[in-house]
Amino acid sequence: MTQEGRQVAKAAALIAGGAVIGAGLGLLFAPQSGAETRRQIRHYAKKAQVQATRLSREVKTGVTRAIETSKSLVAKQEDRAAVHAA
């Protein structure tokens, strides 16, 4: 890894660490009760799960379409090659 790459990695780690610390402090000093905070966390976690599931299905569909398109293109090329060879 180059020196520049290491610096970028360090900066990314510092930003991620700061975000985690900030989130933790935000939870500690939140003006709402712990039960309300846990309810919100469950809500956002469920929402993220639904979005991740939806995204994974879309990606799977896209990959499947790309594979099918590639297979049909290869088959067409093989047909053309067979006709050209004959």
Backbone as ProteinMPNN parsed JSONL, in Angstrom:
{"seq_chain_A": "MTQEGRQVAKAAALIAGGAVIGAGLGLLFAPQSGAETRRQIRHYAKKAQVQATRLSREVKTGVTRAIETSKSLVAKQEDRAAVHAA", "coords_chain_A": {"N_chain_A": [[0.856, -1.178, 0.0], [0.524, 2.204, -0.792], [1.99, 5.269, 0.49], [0.165, 7.36, 0.381], [-2.215, 5.94, 0.238], [-2.244, 4.757, 2.752], [-2.557, 7.031, 4.346], [-5.102, 7.834, 3.578], [-6.568, 5.646, 4.492], [-6.109, 5.887, 7.252], [-7.386, 8.329, 7.743], [-10.022, 7.646, 7.088], [-10.494, 5.725, 9.062], [-10.318, 7.306, 11.35], [-12.488, 9.039, 10.959], [-14.621, 7.188, 10.969], [-14.316, 6.169, 13.563], [-14.794, 8.501, 15.043], [-17.461, 8.909, 14.377], [-18.681, 6.695, 15.583], [-18.089, 7.16, 18.298], [-19.398, 9.624, 18.602], [-22.063, 8.817, 18.143], [-22.418, 7.118, 20.32], [-22.119, 8.907, 22.492], [-24.277, 10.547, 21.922], [-26.387, 8.804, 22.432], [-26.033, 8.415, 25.172], [-26.514, 10.936, 26.253], [-29.052, 11.552, 25.466], [-32.274, 13.111, 25.446], [-34.393, 11.473, 25.996], [-36.068, 8.555, 27.314], [-34.514, 5.385, 28.132], [-36.018, 3.209, 27.231], [-37.514, 4.345, 25.185], [-35.456, 5.05, 23.441], [-34.413, 2.504, 22.818], [-36.637, 1.488, 21.476], [-36.713, 3.148, 19.24], [-34.269, 2.427, 18.068], [-34.763, -0.27, 17.445], [-36.81, 0.151, 15.588], [-35.458, 1.582, 13.508], [-33.536, -0.344, 12.882], [-35.113, -2.437, 11.904], [-36.217, -1.144, 9.692], [-33.888, -0.699, 8.192], [-33.21, -3.338, 7.704], [-35.316, -4.171, 6.054], [-34.884, -2.477, 3.861], [-32.343, -3.354, 3.074], [-32.907, -5.986, 2.361], [-34.656, -5.541, 0.211], [-32.899, -4.194, -1.528], [-30.984, -6.216, -1.959], [-32.529, -8.087, -3.321], [-33.083, -6.644, -5.662], [-30.506, -6.382, -6.687], [-29.881, -9.075, -7.102], [-31.794, -9.704, -9.047], [-30.917, -8.015, -11.122], [-28.354, -9.092, -11.62], [-29.06, -11.658, -12.432], [-30.486, -11.049, -14.773], [-28.38, -9.93, -16.262], [-26.723, -12.144, -16.571], [-28.391, -13.869, -18.051], [-28.707, -12.316, -20.372], [-26.052, -12.248, -21.231], [-25.642, -14.975, -21.742], [-27.444, -15.346, -23.867], [-26.3, -13.668, -25.792], [-23.826, -14.923, -26.186], [-24.728, -17.359, -27.206], [-25.866, -16.464, -29.614], [-23.578, -15.528, -30.886], [-22.184, -17.909, -31.161], [-23.913, -19.262, -32.883], [-23.712, -17.609, -35.142], [-21.011, -18.017, -35.723], [-21.022, -20.718, -36.338], [-22.637, -20.735, -38.627], [-21.121, -19.121, -40.276], [-18.835, -20.683, -40.522], [-19.785, -22.798, -41.954]], "CA_chain_A": [[0.0, 0.0, 0.0], [1.323, 3.423, -0.89], [1.886, 6.192, 1.629], [-1.099, 8.089, 0.231], [-3.264, 4.992, 0.595], [-2.243, 4.619, 4.218], [-3.126, 8.252, 4.918], [-6.541, 7.786, 3.336], [-7.105, 4.642, 5.403], [-6.095, 6.466, 8.596], [-8.436, 9.353, 7.806], [-11.306, 6.941, 7.104], [-10.628, 5.104, 10.377], [-10.593, 8.383, 12.313], [-13.866, 9.495, 10.751], [-15.517, 6.128, 11.45], [-14.216, 6.152, 15.026], [-15.501, 9.685, 15.537], [-18.905, 8.69, 14.222], [-19.103, 5.736, 16.617], [-18.027, 7.855, 19.588], [-20.486, 10.602, 18.593], [-23.334, 8.116, 18.306], [-22.477, 6.656, 21.708], [-22.391, 10.062, 23.354], [-25.648, 10.97, 21.653], [-27.289, 7.905, 23.159], [-25.885, 8.639, 26.605], [-27.061, 12.227, 26.656], [-30.341, 11.763, 24.796], [-33.281, 13.607, 26.383], [-35.514, 10.54, 26.106], [-35.802, 7.403, 28.175], [-33.842, 4.249, 27.509], [-37.012, 2.394, 26.535], [-37.828, 5.04, 23.931], [-34.273, 4.933, 22.586], [-34.374, 1.13, 22.312], [-37.728, 1.355, 20.509], [-36.267, 3.801, 18.01], [-33.207, 1.61, 17.482], [-35.436, -1.421, 16.829], [-37.521, 0.647, 14.411], [-34.492, 1.867, 12.446], [-32.903, -1.597, 12.484], [-36.085, -3.144, 11.061], [-36.293, -0.395, 8.443], [-32.645, -0.987, 7.465], [-33.292, -4.733, 7.259], [-36.236, -4.209, 4.914], [-34.212, -1.835, 2.734], [-31.256, -4.229, 2.638], [-33.534, -7.117, 1.676], [-35.129, -5.033, -1.076], [-31.734, -3.931, -2.37], [-30.368, -7.483, -2.357], [-33.388, -8.68, -4.359], [-32.87, -5.892, -6.892], [-29.18, -6.75, -7.197], [-29.986, -10.445, -7.594], [-32.535, -9.639, -10.305], [-30.03, -7.422, -12.117], [-27.3, -10.048, -11.96], [-29.702, -12.728, -13.199], [-30.736, -10.512, -16.127], [-27.097, -9.786, -16.952], [-26.274, -13.497, -16.927], [-29.236, -14.348, -19.147], [-28.346, -11.545, -21.56], [-24.737, -12.728, -21.666], [-25.821, -16.305, -22.329], [-28.081, -15.232, -25.179], [-25.316, -13.097, -26.708], [-22.849, -15.969, -26.501], [-25.4, -18.314, -28.085], [-25.982, -15.835, -30.935], [-22.243, -15.508, -31.495], [-21.865, -19.289, -31.547], [-24.712, -19.558, -34.061], [-23.095, -16.905, -36.267], [-19.74, -18.674, -36.034], [-21.34, -21.994, -36.985], [-23.131, -20.424, -39.961], [-19.982, -18.592, -41.029], [-17.913, -21.788, -40.791], [-20.392, -23.727, -42.923]], "C_chain_A": [[0.894, 1.231, 0.0], [1.113, 4.291, 0.345], [0.56, 6.947, 1.576], [-2.287, 7.193, 0.616], [-3.373, 4.804, 2.099], [-2.872, 5.833, 4.885], [-4.637, 8.277, 4.736], [-7.196, 6.785, 4.286], [-7.159, 5.162, 6.835], [-7.21, 7.488, 8.756], [-9.82, 8.693, 7.878], [-11.548, 6.301, 8.469], [-10.945, 6.155, 11.438], [-12.034, 8.887, 12.177], [-14.854, 8.47, 11.281], [-15.494, 6.063, 12.977], [-14.942, 7.33, 15.65], [-17.003, 9.525, 15.444], [-19.428, 7.743, 15.299], [-19.121, 6.413, 17.987], [-19.16, 8.877, 19.683], [-21.841, 9.954, 18.792], [-23.492, 7.628, 19.746], [-22.782, 7.789, 22.675], [-23.813, 10.577, 23.155], [-26.653, 10.101, 22.377], [-27.224, 8.143, 24.667], [-26.576, 9.92, 27.071], [-28.4, 12.555, 25.997], [-31.387, 12.196, 25.823], [-34.484, 12.668, 26.535], [-35.107, 9.342, 26.953], [-35.089, 6.302, 27.392], [-34.804, 3.382, 26.725], [-37.363, 3.026, 25.187], [-36.662, 4.932, 22.953], [-34.186, 3.532, 21.989], [-35.466, 0.899, 21.275], [-37.322, 1.978, 19.179], [-35.185, 2.989, 17.3], [-33.809, 0.391, 16.797], [-36.131, -1.005, 15.54], [-36.554, 0.878, 13.253], [-33.792, 0.602, 11.966], [-33.833, -2.391, 11.564], [-36.19, -2.47, 9.692], [-35.053, -0.677, 7.581], [-32.66, -2.411, 6.924], [-34.182, -4.849, 6.026], [-35.571, -3.608, 3.68], [-33.084, -2.712, 2.187], [-31.805, -5.437, 1.879], [-34.007, -6.7, 0.288], [-33.963, -4.804, -2.03], [-31.097, -5.235, -2.845], [-31.205, -8.178, -3.418], [-33.193, -7.974, -5.689], [-31.531, -6.25, -7.518], [-29.226, -8.148, -7.791], [-30.711, -10.475, -8.935], [-31.658, -9.074, -11.417], [-28.94, -8.375, -12.564], [-27.876, -11.182, -12.801], [-29.976, -12.27, -14.626], [-29.44, -10.406, -16.916], [-26.572, -11.143, -17.399], [-27.073, -14.027, -18.097], [-28.914, -13.62, -20.444], [-27.008, -12.008, -22.122], [-24.847, -14.09, -22.325], [-26.44, -16.207, -23.712], [-27.12, -14.627, -26.204], [-24.27, -14.119, -27.124], [-23.47, -16.985, -27.451], [-25.535, -17.752, -29.503], [-24.631, -15.824, -31.649], [-21.839, -16.901, -31.95], [-22.644, -19.689, -32.789], [-24.119, -18.895, -35.298], [-21.799, -17.567, -36.696], [-19.991, -19.993, -36.749], [-21.818, -21.751, -38.406], [-21.98, -19.94, -40.836], [-19.011, -19.718, -41.41], [-18.468, -22.735, -41.846], [-20.319, -23.182, -44.276]], "O_chain_A": [[1.898, 1.284, 0.711], [0.19, 4.078, 1.131], [-0.089, 7.148, 2.603], [-3.241, 7.65, 1.245], [-4.472, 4.705, 2.645], [-3.619, 5.705, 5.855], [-5.368, 8.693, 5.635], [-8.269, 7.056, 4.825], [-8.127, 4.915, 7.554], [-7.897, 7.514, 9.778], [-10.683, 9.131, 8.639], [-12.668, 6.327, 8.979], [-11.759, 5.91, 12.329], [-12.709, 9.128, 13.177], [-15.816, 8.826, 11.963], [-16.54, 5.916, 13.608], [-15.624, 7.182, 16.664], [-17.736, 9.958, 16.334], [-20.5, 7.969, 15.86], [-20.076, 6.248, 18.747], [-19.81, 8.988, 20.723], [-22.68, 10.477, 19.526], [-24.577, 7.718, 20.32], [-23.611, 7.641, 23.573], [-24.47, 10.991, 24.11], [-27.66, 10.598, 22.882], [-28.243, 8.079, 25.355], [-27.151, 9.966, 28.158], [-28.821, 13.711, 25.979], [-31.387, 11.701, 26.95], [-35.486, 13.044, 27.144], [-33.93, 9.155, 27.261], [-35.071, 6.298, 26.161], [-34.45, 2.869, 25.664], [-37.493, 2.331, 24.178], [-36.875, 4.741, 21.756], [-33.918, 3.379, 20.798], [-35.245, 0.186, 20.296], [-37.561, 1.402, 18.117], [-35.188, 2.88, 16.074], [-33.409, 0.05, 15.684], [-36.059, -1.704, 14.529], [-36.803, 0.419, 12.138], [-33.484, 0.476, 10.781], [-33.389, -2.952, 10.562], [-36.244, -3.142, 8.662], [-35.17, -0.871, 6.371], [-32.181, -2.665, 5.819], [-33.84, -5.543, 5.068], [-35.677, -4.157, 2.583], [-32.895, -2.799, 0.974], [-31.232, -5.858, 0.874], [-33.787, -7.413, -0.691], [-34.03, -5.177, -3.201], [-30.711, -5.347, -4.009], [-30.654, -8.798, -4.327], [-33.143, -8.623, -6.734], [-31.43, -6.404, -8.735], [-28.673, -8.385, -8.865], [-30.298, -11.183, -9.853], [-31.655, -9.596, -12.532], [-28.633, -8.459, -13.753], [-27.254, -11.618, -13.77], [-29.729, -13.01, -15.579], [-29.398, -10.747, -18.098], [-26.032, -11.266, -18.498], [-26.503, -14.578, -19.039], [-28.854, -14.243, -21.504], [-26.847, -12.145, -23.334], [-24.218, -14.336, -23.353], [-26.015, -16.904, -24.633], [-27.126, -15.033, -27.367], [-23.876, -14.171, -28.289], [-22.819, -17.427, -28.398], [-25.343, -18.476, -30.48], [-24.546, -16.075, -32.851], [-21.223, -17.06, -33.004], [-22.11, -20.377, -33.659], [-24.026, -19.508, -36.362], [-21.515, -17.671, -37.889], [-19.253, -20.35, -37.667], [-21.439, -22.494, -39.312], [-21.884, -20.313, -42.006], [-18.435, -19.701, -42.498], [-17.708, -23.399, -42.551], [-20.778, -23.82, -45.224]]}, "name": "protein", "num_of_chains": 1, "seq": "MTQEGRQVAKAAALIAGGAVIGAGLGLLFAPQSGAETRRQIRHYAKKAQVQATRLSREVKTGVTRAIETSKSLVAKQEDRAAVHAA"}
